[in-house]
């Protein structure tokens, strides 16, 4: 009798577990912390409460000092071949910025989906138009990164009112694979910049905000929440948080080598052929001597420089 009771209890527990696993998670507009952790599971550092990786402000500042080619080169070496997208129109072409991605996915609208999202938004206490919901979540240092399907006419994800709110919350800018309106008003926001596919006076229409902080596609780039965003004249490069520090260190090393190489070529001390191939011990010695003589060119510590040079030697 006792054994029979145990078997019945075990069967009931198994059935309860199976039903629990089959039950979908509570729907929500923002990706859950568990979902963000799944996509960014290699990151072991600090996180925001929503789960996004929180790369340090110091790394952000150092990334801003680097150019697109230096960062792109390191990303390619690390196997990240789909992290750059160009072809944007900018409010200010001469005003680069960096930040941490808060991603947003837009889809062509359909009534049943819009109704479900609207009902869920009420449950979550969201107010205003859907394109304003991500703005309410922005923190200082965030960049609103939106996949707007490349739509410009009737795809304007912000005007100058939302632009002012975005800058007040983030102190950075936006990257939209979509449109924007009120360019003159946006240009008047001191410190703000926007990278968009185009500007148009129309309002957003037939475009539905679907997910916040999910993986998104920006042209040929895949972007995860918490990626670092480097927006410069050439376009936008998205640096995965998990390798952000390594990318910055190695890109700083590339920049240092470039500064040394340009100086040596101007002086005629080494030929372009010698500089462009693997350096000889003589060039390496000249490089380290040059670094000592130009401390203003160093963005990393001497210990980091030694470590990076050793790692690169091992890689070769």
Short mmCIF file of the C-alpha atoms (twelve columns), coordinates in Angstrom:
data_MODEL
# 
_entry.id   MODEL 
# 
loop_
_atom_site.group_PDB 
_atom_site.id 
_atom_site.type_symbol 
_atom_site.label_atom_id 
_atom_site.label_alt_id 
_atom_site.label_comp_id 
_atom_site.label_asym_id 
_atom_site.label_seq_id 
_atom_site.Cartn_x 
_atom_site.Cartn_y 
_atom_site.Cartn_z 
_atom_site.pdbx_PDB_model_num 
ATOM 1   C CA . UNK A 1   0.000  0.000  0.000   1 
ATOM 2   C CA . UNK A 2   2.791  2.415  0.927   1 
ATOM 3   C CA . UNK A 3   4.650  1.688  -2.305  1 
ATOM 4   C CA . UNK A 4   1.476  2.265  -4.335  1 
ATOM 5   C CA . UNK A 5   0.955  5.660  -2.690  1 
ATOM 6   C CA . UNK A 6   4.538  6.638  -3.509  1 
ATOM 7   C CA . UNK A 7   4.086  5.624  -7.161  1 
ATOM 8   C CA . UNK A 8   0.868  7.656  -7.446  1 
ATOM 9   C CA . UNK A 9   2.558  10.655 -5.843  1 
ATOM 10  C CA . UNK A 10  5.510  10.375 -8.213  1 
ATOM 11  C CA . UNK A 11  3.197  10.202 -11.233 1 
ATOM 12  C CA . UNK A 12  1.292  13.258 -10.020 1 
ATOM 13  C CA . UNK A 13  4.509  15.182 -9.497  1 
ATOM 14  C CA . UNK A 14  5.716  14.264 -12.981 1 
ATOM 15  C CA . UNK A 15  2.422  15.392 -14.497 1 
ATOM 16  C CA . UNK A 16  2.538  18.675 -12.579 1 
ATOM 17  C CA . UNK A 17  6.114  19.291 -13.727 1 
ATOM 18  C CA . UNK A 18  5.265  18.544 -17.363 1 
ATOM 19  C CA . UNK A 19  2.298  20.911 -17.235 1 
ATOM 20  C CA . UNK A 20  4.469  23.587 -15.678 1 
ATOM 21  C CA . UNK A 21  7.107  23.251 -18.366 1 
ATOM 22  C CA . UNK A 22  4.445  23.392 -21.057 1 
ATOM 23  C CA . UNK A 23  2.905  26.571 -19.658 1 
ATOM 24  C CA . UNK A 24  4.288  29.645 -21.483 1 
ATOM 25  C CA . UNK A 25  5.979  32.337 -19.452 1 
ATOM 26  C CA . UNK A 26  3.983  35.451 -18.687 1 
ATOM 27  C CA . UNK A 27  4.006  37.625 -21.796 1 
ATOM 28  C CA . UNK A 28  5.736  40.978 -21.462 1 
ATOM 29  C CA . UNK A 29  6.860  43.689 -23.827 1 
ATOM 30  C CA . UNK A 30  10.352 43.933 -22.402 1 
ATOM 31  C CA . UNK A 31  12.538 40.834 -22.694 1 
ATOM 32  C CA . UNK A 32  12.816 39.115 -19.330 1 
ATOM 33  C CA . UNK A 33  16.015 39.191 -17.331 1 
ATOM 34  C CA . UNK A 34  16.352 35.445 -17.961 1 
ATOM 35  C CA . UNK A 35  16.138 35.979 -21.723 1 
ATOM 36  C CA . UNK A 36  18.798 38.711 -21.634 1 
ATOM 37  C CA . UNK A 37  21.010 36.484 -19.468 1 
ATOM 38  C CA . UNK A 38  20.595 33.690 -22.031 1 
ATOM 39  C CA . UNK A 39  21.807 35.810 -24.947 1 
ATOM 40  C CA . UNK A 40  24.617 37.446 -22.952 1 
ATOM 41  C CA . UNK A 41  25.599 34.444 -20.808 1 
ATOM 42  C CA . UNK A 42  29.336 34.805 -21.499 1 
ATOM 43  C CA . UNK A 43  29.368 38.173 -19.722 1 
ATOM 44  C CA . UNK A 44  30.450 37.719 -16.084 1 
ATOM 45  C CA . UNK A 45  30.669 41.350 -14.990 1 
ATOM 46  C CA . UNK A 46  28.233 43.843 -13.504 1 
ATOM 47  C CA . UNK A 47  24.683 44.026 -14.886 1 
ATOM 48  C CA . UNK A 48  21.777 46.438 -14.792 1 
ATOM 49  C CA . UNK A 49  18.673 45.275 -12.879 1 
ATOM 50  C CA . UNK A 50  17.060 44.352 -16.223 1 
ATOM 51  C CA . UNK A 51  19.959 41.983 -16.944 1 
ATOM 52  C CA . UNK A 52  21.854 44.032 -19.530 1 
ATOM 53  C CA . UNK A 53  25.653 43.867 -19.227 1 
ATOM 54  C CA . UNK A 54  27.050 47.048 -17.679 1 
ATOM 55  C CA . UNK A 55  30.462 47.695 -19.199 1 
ATOM 56  C CA . UNK A 56  32.300 50.344 -17.176 1 
ATOM 57  C CA . UNK A 57  32.166 54.062 -17.965 1 
ATOM 58  C CA . UNK A 58  35.977 54.019 -18.226 1 
ATOM 59  C CA . UNK A 59  35.863 51.551 -21.132 1 
ATOM 60  C CA . UNK A 60  33.154 53.650 -22.796 1 
ATOM 61  C CA . UNK A 61  35.338 56.762 -22.588 1 
ATOM 62  C CA . UNK A 62  38.334 54.948 -24.043 1 
ATOM 63  C CA . UNK A 63  36.229 53.505 -26.870 1 
ATOM 64  C CA . UNK A 64  35.179 57.014 -27.913 1 
ATOM 65  C CA . UNK A 65  38.839 57.904 -28.533 1 
ATOM 66  C CA . UNK A 66  39.229 55.099 -31.100 1 
ATOM 67  C CA . UNK A 67  38.335 55.134 -34.774 1 
ATOM 68  C CA . UNK A 68  36.037 52.726 -36.564 1 
ATOM 69  C CA . UNK A 69  38.771 50.923 -38.500 1 
ATOM 70  C CA . UNK A 70  40.815 50.172 -35.373 1 
ATOM 71  C CA . UNK A 71  37.818 48.672 -33.562 1 
ATOM 72  C CA . UNK A 72  36.537 46.835 -36.659 1 
ATOM 73  C CA . UNK A 73  39.918 45.186 -37.190 1 
ATOM 74  C CA . UNK A 74  39.952 43.690 -33.689 1 
ATOM 75  C CA . UNK A 75  36.335 42.531 -33.912 1 
ATOM 76  C CA . UNK A 76  37.102 40.683 -37.141 1 
ATOM 77  C CA . UNK A 77  40.106 39.024 -35.535 1 
ATOM 78  C CA . UNK A 78  37.836 37.821 -32.716 1 
ATOM 79  C CA . UNK A 79  35.332 36.304 -35.153 1 
ATOM 80  C CA . UNK A 80  32.716 39.094 -35.026 1 
ATOM 81  C CA . UNK A 81  32.223 39.885 -38.711 1 
ATOM 82  C CA . UNK A 82  28.730 41.405 -38.542 1 
ATOM 83  C CA . UNK A 83  29.020 44.340 -36.160 1 
ATOM 84  C CA . UNK A 84  29.193 47.398 -38.445 1 
ATOM 85  C CA . UNK A 85  26.567 49.240 -40.443 1 
ATOM 86  C CA . UNK A 86  26.902 52.420 -42.471 1 
ATOM 87  C CA . UNK A 87  24.714 54.507 -44.745 1 
ATOM 88  C CA . UNK A 88  23.103 56.587 -41.997 1 
ATOM 89  C CA . UNK A 89  22.082 60.223 -42.105 1 
ATOM 90  C CA . UNK A 90  23.287 62.128 -39.046 1 
ATOM 91  C CA . UNK A 91  22.080 65.221 -37.275 1 
ATOM 92  C CA . UNK A 92  25.748 66.082 -36.621 1 
ATOM 93  C CA . UNK A 93  28.363 64.307 -38.766 1 
ATOM 94  C CA . UNK A 94  31.197 65.663 -36.612 1 
ATOM 95  C CA . UNK A 95  29.819 64.571 -33.230 1 
ATOM 96  C CA . UNK A 96  30.632 60.917 -32.412 1 
ATOM 97  C CA . UNK A 97  29.211 59.248 -29.327 1 
ATOM 98  C CA . UNK A 98  29.300 55.989 -27.398 1 
ATOM 99  C CA . UNK A 99  26.897 54.185 -25.084 1 
ATOM 100 C CA . UNK A 100 25.283 50.915 -24.069 1 
ATOM 101 C CA . UNK A 101 22.572 49.579 -26.353 1 
ATOM 102 C CA . UNK A 102 18.953 49.471 -25.263 1 
ATOM 103 C CA . UNK A 103 17.478 47.584 -28.210 1 
ATOM 104 C CA . UNK A 104 13.995 47.911 -29.673 1 
ATOM 105 C CA . UNK A 105 12.337 45.856 -32.396 1 
ATOM 106 C CA . UNK A 106 9.610  47.313 -34.610 1 
ATOM 107 C CA . UNK A 107 7.485  45.264 -37.025 1 
ATOM 108 C CA . UNK A 108 4.916  46.133 -39.684 1 
ATOM 109 C CA . UNK A 109 1.702  46.482 -37.715 1 
ATOM 110 C CA . UNK A 110 -1.325 44.201 -37.787 1 
ATOM 111 C CA . UNK A 111 -4.495 44.680 -35.708 1 
ATOM 112 C CA . UNK A 112 -4.401 41.478 -33.668 1 
ATOM 113 C CA . UNK A 113 -0.775 41.984 -32.658 1 
ATOM 114 C CA . UNK A 114 -1.342 45.672 -31.888 1 
ATOM 115 C CA . UNK A 115 -4.321 44.759 -29.706 1 
ATOM 116 C CA . UNK A 116 -2.371 42.180 -27.729 1 
ATOM 117 C CA . UNK A 117 0.567  44.540 -27.188 1 
ATOM 118 C CA . UNK A 118 -1.747 47.405 -26.220 1 
ATOM 119 C CA . UNK A 119 -3.523 45.230 -23.647 1 
ATOM 120 C CA . UNK A 120 -0.221 44.067 -22.197 1 
ATOM 121 C CA . UNK A 121 1.036  47.652 -22.051 1 
ATOM 122 C CA . UNK A 122 -1.954 48.589 -19.885 1 
ATOM 123 C CA . UNK A 123 -1.169 45.725 -17.522 1 
ATOM 124 C CA . UNK A 124 2.431  46.949 -17.277 1 
ATOM 125 C CA . UNK A 125 1.327  50.542 -16.663 1 
ATOM 126 C CA . UNK A 126 2.834  51.919 -19.861 1 
ATOM 127 C CA . UNK A 127 1.448  55.217 -21.137 1 
ATOM 128 C CA . UNK A 128 1.782  57.222 -24.343 1 
ATOM 129 C CA . UNK A 129 2.632  55.979 -27.812 1 
ATOM 130 C CA . UNK A 130 4.617  52.732 -28.119 1 
ATOM 131 C CA . UNK A 131 7.692  54.478 -29.549 1 
ATOM 132 C CA . UNK A 132 7.975  56.379 -26.259 1 
ATOM 133 C CA . UNK A 133 8.007  53.266 -24.029 1 
ATOM 134 C CA . UNK A 134 11.716 52.477 -24.506 1 
ATOM 135 C CA . UNK A 135 12.544 56.114 -23.767 1 
ATOM 136 C CA . UNK A 136 11.038 55.772 -20.296 1 
ATOM 137 C CA . UNK A 137 13.582 52.999 -19.598 1 
ATOM 138 C CA . UNK A 138 16.729 54.859 -20.704 1 
ATOM 139 C CA . UNK A 139 19.516 55.537 -18.224 1 
ATOM 140 C CA . UNK A 140 22.548 57.790 -18.522 1 
ATOM 141 C CA . UNK A 141 24.949 56.212 -20.995 1 
ATOM 142 C CA . UNK A 142 22.285 54.235 -22.883 1 
ATOM 143 C CA . UNK A 143 21.756 54.446 -26.640 1 
ATOM 144 C CA . UNK A 144 18.271 53.798 -28.035 1 
ATOM 145 C CA . UNK A 145 18.984 51.312 -30.866 1 
ATOM 146 C CA . UNK A 146 15.899 50.548 -32.962 1 
ATOM 147 C CA . UNK A 147 15.240 48.173 -35.832 1 
ATOM 148 C CA . UNK A 148 12.585 50.118 -37.725 1 
ATOM 149 C CA . UNK A 149 12.768 47.957 -40.877 1 
ATOM 150 C CA . UNK A 150 14.546 50.784 -42.711 1 
ATOM 151 C CA . UNK A 151 11.232 52.636 -43.015 1 
ATOM 152 C CA . UNK A 152 11.503 56.421 -43.342 1 
ATOM 153 C CA . UNK A 153 8.181  57.676 -44.737 1 
ATOM 154 C CA . UNK A 154 5.622  56.944 -41.982 1 
ATOM 155 C CA . UNK A 155 8.492  55.337 -40.063 1 
ATOM 156 C CA . UNK A 156 9.661  58.327 -38.031 1 
ATOM 157 C CA . UNK A 157 10.433 56.956 -34.568 1 
ATOM 158 C CA . UNK A 158 10.962 60.371 -32.972 1 
ATOM 159 C CA . UNK A 159 10.654 64.098 -33.392 1 
ATOM 160 C CA . UNK A 160 12.265 66.881 -31.395 1 
ATOM 161 C CA . UNK A 161 9.984  66.386 -28.360 1 
ATOM 162 C CA . UNK A 162 11.072 62.767 -27.953 1 
ATOM 163 C CA . UNK A 163 14.619 63.763 -28.898 1 
ATOM 164 C CA . UNK A 164 14.771 66.160 -25.962 1 
ATOM 165 C CA . UNK A 165 13.443 63.463 -23.631 1 
ATOM 166 C CA . UNK A 166 15.932 60.908 -24.945 1 
ATOM 167 C CA . UNK A 167 18.869 63.225 -24.373 1 
ATOM 168 C CA . UNK A 168 17.637 64.258 -20.928 1 
ATOM 169 C CA . UNK A 169 17.615 60.605 -19.882 1 
ATOM 170 C CA . UNK A 170 20.624 59.178 -21.714 1 
ATOM 171 C CA . UNK A 171 22.970 62.095 -22.499 1 
ATOM 172 C CA . UNK A 172 23.896 60.315 -25.746 1 
ATOM 173 C CA . UNK A 173 21.892 59.785 -28.938 1 
ATOM 174 C CA . UNK A 174 20.007 57.240 -31.019 1 
ATOM 175 C CA . UNK A 175 20.667 54.727 -33.810 1 
ATOM 176 C CA . UNK A 176 17.534 54.033 -35.848 1 
ATOM 177 C CA . UNK A 177 17.217 51.725 -38.825 1 
ATOM 178 C CA . UNK A 178 14.235 53.903 -39.585 1 
ATOM 179 C CA . UNK A 179 13.274 57.546 -39.848 1 
ATOM 180 C CA . UNK A 180 13.012 60.690 -37.748 1 
ATOM 181 C CA . UNK A 181 11.328 64.067 -38.109 1 
ATOM 182 C CA . UNK A 182 11.977 67.656 -36.942 1 
ATOM 183 C CA . UNK A 183 15.667 67.696 -37.918 1 
ATOM 184 C CA . UNK A 184 16.084 71.381 -37.089 1 
ATOM 185 C CA . UNK A 185 14.631 70.853 -33.639 1 
ATOM 186 C CA . UNK A 186 16.852 67.801 -33.088 1 
ATOM 187 C CA . UNK A 187 19.920 69.757 -34.195 1 
ATOM 188 C CA . UNK A 188 19.155 72.367 -31.540 1 
ATOM 189 C CA . UNK A 189 19.531 69.826 -28.697 1 
ATOM 190 C CA . UNK A 190 23.005 70.537 -27.360 1 
ATOM 191 C CA . UNK A 191 25.060 67.335 -27.077 1 
ATOM 192 C CA . UNK A 192 22.516 65.130 -28.858 1 
ATOM 193 C CA . UNK A 193 23.065 63.187 -32.081 1 
ATOM 194 C CA . UNK A 194 20.986 60.821 -34.192 1 
ATOM 195 C CA . UNK A 195 21.928 58.230 -36.816 1 
ATOM 196 C CA . UNK A 196 18.852 57.422 -38.918 1 
ATOM 197 C CA . UNK A 197 18.039 56.166 -42.414 1 
ATOM 198 C CA . UNK A 198 16.409 59.440 -43.343 1 
ATOM 199 C CA . UNK A 199 14.307 62.411 -42.265 1 
ATOM 200 C CA . UNK A 200 10.680 62.924 -43.213 1 
ATOM 201 C CA . UNK A 201 7.856  65.177 -41.939 1 
ATOM 202 C CA . UNK A 202 5.413  62.245 -41.649 1 
ATOM 203 C CA . UNK A 203 4.286  60.649 -38.393 1 
ATOM 204 C CA . UNK A 204 4.815  56.997 -37.514 1 
ATOM 205 C CA . UNK A 205 2.170  54.824 -39.160 1 
ATOM 206 C CA . UNK A 206 1.652  51.083 -39.704 1 
ATOM 207 C CA . UNK A 207 4.722  50.266 -37.633 1 
ATOM 208 C CA . UNK A 208 4.349  48.452 -34.303 1 
ATOM 209 C CA . UNK A 209 6.797  48.390 -31.393 1 
ATOM 210 C CA . UNK A 210 7.114  44.664 -30.627 1 
ATOM 211 C CA . UNK A 211 9.976  43.986 -28.179 1 
ATOM 212 C CA . UNK A 212 12.382 45.880 -25.952 1 
ATOM 213 C CA . UNK A 213 15.856 44.530 -25.119 1 
ATOM 214 C CA . UNK A 214 15.674 41.575 -27.488 1 
ATOM 215 C CA . UNK A 215 18.326 40.844 -30.149 1 
ATOM 216 C CA . UNK A 216 17.788 43.126 -33.154 1 
ATOM 217 C CA . UNK A 217 19.191 43.552 -36.641 1 
ATOM 218 C CA . UNK A 218 20.543 46.921 -37.763 1 
ATOM 219 C CA . UNK A 219 21.308 46.472 -41.439 1 
ATOM 220 C CA . UNK A 220 24.043 43.818 -41.574 1 
ATOM 221 C CA . UNK A 221 24.760 43.990 -37.830 1 
ATOM 222 C CA . UNK A 222 23.350 41.883 -35.001 1 
ATOM 223 C CA . UNK A 223 22.920 43.855 -31.781 1 
ATOM 224 C CA . UNK A 224 22.326 42.512 -28.271 1 
ATOM 225 C CA . UNK A 225 21.159 44.580 -25.302 1 
ATOM 226 C CA . UNK A 226 24.196 45.953 -23.502 1 
ATOM 227 C CA . UNK A 227 26.462 45.988 -26.570 1 
ATOM 228 C CA . UNK A 228 28.672 49.053 -26.754 1 
ATOM 229 C CA . UNK A 229 27.716 51.486 -29.509 1 
ATOM 230 C CA . UNK A 230 30.408 53.537 -31.248 1 
ATOM 231 C CA . UNK A 231 28.818 56.002 -33.682 1 
ATOM 232 C CA . UNK A 232 31.217 57.883 -35.945 1 
ATOM 233 C CA . UNK A 233 31.086 59.507 -39.381 1 
ATOM 234 C CA . UNK A 234 31.586 56.209 -41.261 1 
ATOM 235 C CA . UNK A 235 28.685 54.542 -39.479 1 
ATOM 236 C CA . UNK A 236 27.988 52.598 -36.299 1 
ATOM 237 C CA . UNK A 237 29.935 49.704 -34.824 1 
ATOM 238 C CA . UNK A 238 28.466 47.473 -32.119 1 
ATOM 239 C CA . UNK A 239 30.971 45.925 -29.693 1 
ATOM 240 C CA . UNK A 240 29.813 42.844 -27.739 1 
ATOM 241 C CA . UNK A 241 30.109 43.484 -24.006 1 
ATOM 242 C CA . UNK A 242 31.900 40.182 -23.422 1 
ATOM 243 C CA . UNK A 243 34.971 41.313 -25.411 1 
ATOM 244 C CA . UNK A 244 34.661 45.091 -24.975 1 
ATOM 245 C CA . UNK A 245 37.715 45.505 -22.747 1 
ATOM 246 C CA . UNK A 246 39.853 43.289 -24.980 1 
ATOM 247 C CA . UNK A 247 38.731 45.180 -28.078 1 
ATOM 248 C CA . UNK A 248 39.548 48.535 -26.499 1 
ATOM 249 C CA . UNK A 249 42.998 47.412 -25.306 1 
ATOM 250 C CA . UNK A 250 43.973 45.908 -28.635 1 
ATOM 251 C CA . UNK A 251 42.545 48.813 -30.629 1 
ATOM 252 C CA . UNK A 252 44.503 51.230 -28.432 1 
ATOM 253 C CA . UNK A 253 47.595 49.188 -29.236 1 
ATOM 254 C CA . UNK A 254 46.813 49.419 -32.961 1 
ATOM 255 C CA . UNK A 255 46.406 53.197 -32.591 1 
ATOM 256 C CA . UNK A 256 49.741 53.416 -30.778 1 
ATOM 257 C CA . UNK A 257 51.479 51.377 -33.488 1 
ATOM 258 C CA . UNK A 258 49.902 53.571 -36.151 1 
ATOM 259 C CA . UNK A 259 51.133 56.765 -34.465 1 
ATOM 260 C CA . UNK A 260 54.654 55.325 -34.200 1 
ATOM 261 C CA . UNK A 261 54.603 54.046 -37.793 1 
ATOM 262 C CA . UNK A 262 53.477 57.381 -39.204 1 
ATOM 263 C CA . UNK A 263 56.222 59.168 -37.281 1 
ATOM 264 C CA . UNK A 264 58.884 56.728 -38.477 1 
ATOM 265 C CA . UNK A 265 57.716 56.982 -42.103 1 
ATOM 266 C CA . UNK A 266 57.743 60.775 -41.986 1 
ATOM 267 C CA . UNK A 267 61.297 60.676 -40.625 1 
ATOM 268 C CA . UNK A 268 62.358 58.066 -43.168 1 
ATOM 269 C CA . UNK A 269 63.776 55.786 -40.455 1 
ATOM 270 C CA . UNK A 270 62.010 52.664 -41.736 1 
ATOM 271 C CA . UNK A 271 60.500 51.775 -45.096 1 
ATOM 272 C CA . UNK A 272 56.785 51.223 -45.621 1 
ATOM 273 C CA . UNK A 273 57.536 47.611 -46.496 1 
ATOM 274 C CA . UNK A 274 59.294 47.022 -43.184 1 
ATOM 275 C CA . UNK A 275 56.550 48.759 -41.182 1 
ATOM 276 C CA . UNK A 276 53.671 46.930 -42.882 1 
ATOM 277 C CA . UNK A 277 54.919 43.423 -42.139 1 
ATOM 278 C CA . UNK A 278 55.702 41.668 -38.867 1 
ATOM 279 C CA . UNK A 279 58.144 43.882 -37.029 1 
ATOM 280 C CA . UNK A 280 61.767 42.961 -36.574 1 
ATOM 281 C CA . UNK A 281 63.428 43.153 -33.116 1 
ATOM 282 C CA . UNK A 282 64.978 46.455 -34.264 1 
ATOM 283 C CA . UNK A 283 61.582 48.024 -35.012 1 
ATOM 284 C CA . UNK A 284 60.116 46.653 -31.760 1 
ATOM 285 C CA . UNK A 285 62.969 48.231 -29.794 1 
ATOM 286 C CA . UNK A 286 62.460 51.544 -31.608 1 
ATOM 287 C CA . UNK A 287 58.727 51.339 -30.853 1 
ATOM 288 C CA . UNK A 288 59.241 50.879 -27.099 1 
ATOM 289 C CA . UNK A 289 61.766 53.722 -27.046 1 
ATOM 290 C CA . UNK A 290 59.284 55.923 -28.926 1 
ATOM 291 C CA . UNK A 291 56.541 55.062 -26.405 1 
ATOM 292 C CA . UNK A 292 58.811 56.205 -23.562 1 
ATOM 293 C CA . UNK A 293 59.439 59.467 -25.391 1 
ATOM 294 C CA . UNK A 294 55.739 60.077 -26.158 1 
ATOM 295 C CA . UNK A 295 53.758 59.401 -22.958 1 
ATOM 296 C CA . UNK A 296 50.903 61.555 -24.286 1 
ATOM 297 C CA . UNK A 297 50.201 58.878 -26.908 1 
ATOM 298 C CA . UNK A 298 49.642 56.155 -24.293 1 
ATOM 299 C CA . UNK A 299 45.998 55.466 -23.441 1 
ATOM 300 C CA . UNK A 300 46.757 52.214 -21.614 1 
ATOM 301 C CA . UNK A 301 49.088 51.381 -18.757 1 
ATOM 302 C CA . UNK A 302 52.601 50.109 -19.475 1 
ATOM 303 C CA . UNK A 303 51.586 46.801 -17.884 1 
ATOM 304 C CA . UNK A 304 48.639 46.512 -20.302 1 
ATOM 305 C CA . UNK A 305 50.942 47.332 -23.211 1 
ATOM 306 C CA . UNK A 306 53.350 44.566 -22.192 1 
ATOM 307 C CA . UNK A 307 50.461 42.120 -21.785 1 
ATOM 308 C CA . UNK A 308 48.917 42.945 -25.165 1 
ATOM 309 C CA . UNK A 309 52.261 42.639 -26.958 1 
ATOM 310 C CA . UNK A 310 52.855 39.270 -25.300 1 
ATOM 311 C CA . UNK A 311 49.363 38.035 -26.242 1 
ATOM 312 C CA . UNK A 312 49.799 39.120 -29.853 1 
ATOM 313 C CA . UNK A 313 53.191 37.407 -30.017 1 
ATOM 314 C CA . UNK A 314 51.572 34.201 -28.756 1 
ATOM 315 C CA . UNK A 315 48.717 34.575 -31.294 1 
ATOM 316 C CA . UNK A 316 51.278 34.737 -34.081 1 
# 
